[in-house]
């Protein structure tokens, strides 16, 4: 499960204190890049919206919920 935290560079944030022991990978959120496939998917989605072929909020919610269960 991903967690977003804000860190001042000095104090340990509560988000880290609540994590169970284990190995973690941290990377700055501002530097996370989309893959070329993700970027293309966003371009196609925006083009679809511009032509009036957008999905309803319910349809989007179902797709997101389904993807999160994987």
Secondary structure, 3 states (H helix, E strand, C coil): CCCCCCCCCCCCCHHHHCCCCCCCCCCCHHHCCCCHHHHHHHHHHHHHHHCCCCCCHHHHHHHHHHHHHC
